[in-house]
Amino acid sequence: MKSWLKLTWVDFKLINRNAVVVFFTFAFPVLNVLLFGTMYGNQPTPIFGGRGSADIMTPGYMAALVIGSSAFMNLPLEMATRRQMGVLRRFRASPLHPLVVIGAQVVVGILTTLLSAALLLATSRLAFGAMLPAAPLALVAAMIFSCLSLYALSMLLSNLFRSVATTRAVFMALYFPMMFISGGSLPMQFLPKAVQQISHYLPLTYVVDLCKSVYLDGRWDLTALAVLGAILVVATVLSVRFFRWE
């Protein structure tokens, strides 16, 4: 436990010294809220069930931009960098279990995700009068659960690549299409039917569904819970089993 706490604290300080990570974690989601909030405002509309654009895009951005970028950009690139630079190889020479290394990264990712989501919500609320979460504590729980599920999947996939360049290319190719067609950055109502069908096969779609249902209505989307729970269990077992130190 002591080793895990120390490693978590060191990882937290390191990640917040990375200007690129800080920008995409904290500034990028807020800039999107300000840009699209200015364009579309927050007037109630029948398309969104009497809610405004800012009401809808706030939980969507929390899922697609905050959780998504943390899971599919920050985490795998950090692990790839540590593999390529030999940091994980040095950890292997210590008594550290892979779960300690993974656990530290997961906790840091969750903490920064929650901080970023709080900043995004405050911006949307102050700038455009967006609604507050219907169930704040449930929303925090849903975000943590979503992070754990996507982090497990990301850790599993990151074991397949040896270089930072390859990891970056693959995860960018995976993440950015998901970001646009998962219903987070663009409401699902605006997407073509064919794209909506494709979105059912994307894990980020279920994160968006879960966060939106809890945020807007205070209820849990059981389908999203089941899918993300299955991903969490299977990906965790496999990522620990096939974890590579180098």
C-alpha positions as CSV (number, residue, x, y, z in Angstrom):
1,M,0.0,0.0,0.0
2,K,2.8,2.4,0.9
3,S,4.6,1.8,-2.4
4,W,1.4,2.3,-4.3
5,L,0.6,5.6,-2.6
6,K,4.1,6.9,-3.3
7,L,4.0,5.9,-6.9
8,T,0.5,7.4,-7.3
9,W,1.7,10.8,-5.9
10,V,4.8,10.8,-8.1
11,D,2.6,9.9,-11.2
12,F,0.2,12.7,-10.3
13,K,3.0,15.3,-10.2
14,L,4.5,14.1,-13.4
15,I,1.4,14.1,-15.5
16,N,0.5,17.6,-14.4
17,R,3.9,18.8,-15.5
18,N,3.2,17.7,-19.1
19,A,1.8,20.7,-20.9
20,V,0.2,18.7,-23.7
21,V,-1.6,16.4,-21.2
22,V,-2.7,19.4,-19.2
23,F,-4.1,21.2,-22.2
24,F,-6.1,18.3,-23.6
25,T,-7.3,17.3,-20.1
26,F,-8.4,20.6,-18.8
27,A,-8.4,23.3,-21.5
28,F,-9.6,21.4,-24.6
29,P,-13.0,20.3,-23.2
30,V,-13.6,23.8,-21.8
31,L,-12.8,25.5,-25.1
32,N,-15.2,23.2,-26.9
33,V,-18.0,24.1,-24.4
34,L,-17.3,27.8,-24.9
35,L,-17.2,27.5,-28.7
36,F,-20.3,25.4,-29.3
37,G,-22.1,27.0,-26.4
38,T,-21.6,30.4,-28.0
39,M,-22.8,29.0,-31.4
40,Y,-25.9,27.2,-30.2
41,G,-26.8,28.7,-26.8
42,N,-29.0,26.9,-24.4
43,Q,-32.5,27.6,-25.5
44,P,-34.9,24.7,-24.7
45,T,-35.8,22.8,-27.9
46,P,-38.1,19.8,-28.6
47,I,-35.2,18.0,-30.2
48,F,-33.6,17.6,-26.8
49,G,-36.9,17.0,-24.9
50,G,-37.2,20.6,-23.8
51,R,-33.6,20.9,-22.8
52,G,-31.0,23.2,-24.3
53,S,-27.9,22.4,-26.2
54,A,-25.6,23.2,-23.3
55,D,-27.6,20.9,-21.1
56,I,-27.0,18.1,-23.5
57,M,-23.5,18.7,-24.5
58,T,-22.2,19.1,-20.9
59,P,-22.5,15.4,-19.9
60,G,-21.7,14.4,-23.5
61,Y,-18.4,16.3,-23.3
62,M,-17.7,14.8,-19.9
63,A,-17.9,11.4,-21.5
64,A,-16.4,11.8,-24.9
65,L,-13.8,14.6,-24.4
66,V,-12.8,14.1,-20.7
67,I,-13.1,10.4,-20.1
68,G,-12.4,9.4,-23.7
69,S,-9.2,11.4,-24.0
70,S,-8.0,10.2,-20.6
71,A,-8.5,6.6,-21.5
72,F,-7.5,6.5,-25.2
73,M,-4.8,9.2,-25.3
74,N,-3.2,10.1,-22.0
75,L,-3.0,6.6,-20.4
76,P,-1.8,4.5,-23.4
77,L,0.8,7.2,-24.4
78,E,2.1,7.4,-20.9
79,M,2.5,3.6,-20.6
80,A,4.1,3.4,-24.1
81,T,6.5,6.2,-23.2
82,R,7.5,4.3,-20.0
83,R,8.0,1.1,-21.9
84,Q,10.1,2.8,-24.6
85,M,12.3,4.7,-22.2
86,G,12.8,1.6,-20.0
87,V,11.0,2.9,-17.0
88,L,8.8,-0.2,-16.7
89,R,11.8,-2.4,-17.1
90,R,13.4,-0.8,-14.1
91,F,10.1,-1.3,-12.2
92,R,10.3,-5.0,-13.1
93,A,13.6,-5.2,-11.1
94,S,11.7,-4.0,-8.0
95,P,9.2,-6.0,-6.0
96,L,6.3,-4.0,-7.6
97,H,3.4,-6.0,-8.9
98,P,1.9,-5.0,-12.2
99,L,-1.3,-4.1,-10.4
100,V,0.6,-1.5,-8.4
101,V,2.0,0.2,-11.6
102,I,-1.4,0.0,-13.3
103,G,-3.3,1.1,-10.2
104,A,-1.2,4.2,-9.7
105,Q,-2.0,5.3,-13.3
106,V,-5.6,4.5,-12.9
107,V,-6.1,6.6,-9.8
108,V,-4.2,9.5,-11.3
109,G,-6.4,9.3,-14.4
110,I,-9.6,9.2,-12.4
111,L,-8.6,12.2,-10.2
112,T,-7.6,14.4,-13.2
113,T,-10.8,13.3,-15.0
114,L,-13.0,14.3,-12.1
115,L,-11.2,17.7,-11.8
116,S,-11.6,18.3,-15.5
117,A,-15.3,17.4,-15.4
118,A,-15.9,19.8,-12.5
119,L,-14.2,22.6,-14.5
120,L,-16.2,21.8,-17.6
121,L,-19.5,21.8,-15.6
122,A,-18.6,25.1,-13.9
123,T,-17.8,26.7,-17.2
124,S,-21.0,25.5,-18.9
125,R,-23.1,26.5,-15.9
126,L,-21.6,30.0,-15.5
127,A,-21.4,30.8,-19.2
128,F,-24.7,29.3,-20.5
129,G,-26.8,28.4,-17.5
130,A,-26.5,24.7,-18.1
131,M,-28.5,22.5,-15.8
132,L,-26.8,20.8,-12.8
133,P,-26.6,17.0,-12.6
134,A,-29.9,15.4,-11.5
135,A,-27.9,13.0,-9.3
136,P,-24.4,14.4,-8.5
137,L,-23.1,11.5,-6.5
138,A,-24.4,9.0,-9.0
139,L,-22.7,10.9,-11.7
140,V,-19.3,10.7,-9.9
141,A,-19.9,7.0,-9.5
142,A,-20.8,6.6,-13.2
143,M,-17.7,8.5,-14.3
144,I,-15.4,6.4,-12.1
145,F,-17.0,3.2,-13.3
146,S,-16.6,4.4,-16.9
147,C,-13.0,5.3,-16.4
148,L,-12.2,1.9,-14.9
149,S,-13.8,0.1,-17.8
150,L,-12.1,2.1,-20.6
151,Y,-8.8,2.2,-18.7
152,A,-8.8,-1.6,-18.6
153,L,-9.5,-1.8,-22.3
154,S,-6.8,0.8,-23.0
155,M,-4.2,-1.1,-20.9
156,L,-5.0,-4.3,-22.8
157,L,-4.6,-2.7,-26.2
158,S,-1.5,-0.8,-25.2
159,N,0.3,-4.1,-24.5
160,L,0.2,-4.8,-28.3
161,F,2.5,-2.0,-29.3
162,R,6.1,-1.4,-28.5
163,S,6.7,2.2,-29.6
164,V,5.2,5.6,-28.7
165,A,4.7,6.5,-32.4
166,T,2.8,3.3,-33.1
167,T,0.7,3.7,-30.0
168,R,-0.1,7.3,-30.7
169,A,-1.2,6.5,-34.3
170,V,-3.4,3.6,-33.4
171,F,-5.1,5.2,-30.5
172,M,-5.7,8.5,-32.4
173,A,-7.2,6.4,-35.2
174,L,-9.5,4.7,-32.6
175,Y,-10.4,7.7,-30.4
176,F,-11.2,10.5,-32.8
177,P,-13.8,8.6,-34.8
178,M,-15.4,7.4,-31.6
179,M,-15.4,10.9,-30.2
180,F,-17.5,12.2,-33.1
181,I,-19.9,9.3,-33.6
182,S,-20.5,8.2,-30.0
183,G,-23.1,10.8,-29.3
184,G,-20.8,12.8,-27.1
185,S,-19.4,15.7,-29.2
186,L,-22.3,15.6,-31.6
187,P,-25.8,14.6,-30.3
188,M,-26.9,11.2,-31.6
189,Q,-30.1,12.9,-33.0
190,F,-27.9,14.7,-35.6
191,L,-26.1,11.6,-36.8
192,P,-27.2,9.6,-39.9
193,K,-29.0,6.3,-39.1
194,A,-26.1,4.2,-40.5
195,V,-23.7,6.0,-38.2
196,Q,-26.0,5.5,-35.2
197,Q,-26.0,1.7,-35.9
198,I,-22.2,1.7,-36.0
199,S,-22.0,3.6,-32.7
200,H,-23.6,0.6,-31.0
201,Y,-20.3,-1.3,-31.4
202,L,-18.2,1.5,-29.8
203,P,-17.4,1.3,-26.1
204,L,-17.4,5.1,-25.8
205,T,-21.0,5.2,-26.9
206,Y,-22.0,3.4,-23.7
207,V,-20.0,5.8,-21.6
208,V,-21.9,8.7,-23.2
209,D,-25.2,6.9,-22.6
210,L,-24.4,6.2,-19.0
211,C,-23.2,9.7,-18.2
212,K,-26.1,11.3,-20.0
213,S,-28.8,9.2,-18.3
214,V,-27.4,9.8,-14.8
215,Y,-26.7,13.5,-15.5
216,L,-30.0,14.4,-17.2
217,D,-32.5,12.0,-15.5
218,G,-30.8,10.7,-12.4
219,R,-31.2,7.1,-13.7
220,W,-28.8,4.3,-14.6
221,D,-28.7,3.0,-18.2
222,L,-28.7,-0.7,-17.5
223,T,-27.6,-1.6,-21.0
224,A,-24.6,0.7,-20.7
225,L,-23.8,-0.7,-17.2
226,A,-23.8,-4.3,-18.5
227,V,-21.6,-3.6,-21.5
228,L,-19.1,-1.5,-19.6
229,G,-19.1,-4.1,-16.7
230,A,-18.3,-6.9,-19.2
231,I,-15.5,-4.8,-20.7
232,L,-14.1,-4.1,-17.3
233,V,-14.0,-7.7,-16.1
234,V,-12.6,-9.2,-19.3
235,A,-10.1,-6.5,-20.1
236,T,-8.8,-6.3,-16.5
237,V,-8.1,-10.1,-16.4
238,L,-6.4,-10.0,-19.8
239,S,-4.4,-6.8,-19.3
240,V,-2.9,-8.2,-16.0
241,R,-2.3,-11.6,-17.6
242,F,-0.5,-10.2,-20.7
243,F,1.1,-7.1,-19.1
244,R,4.5,-6.3,-20.6
245,W,7.2,-4.5,-18.8
246,E,9.1,-3.8,-22.0
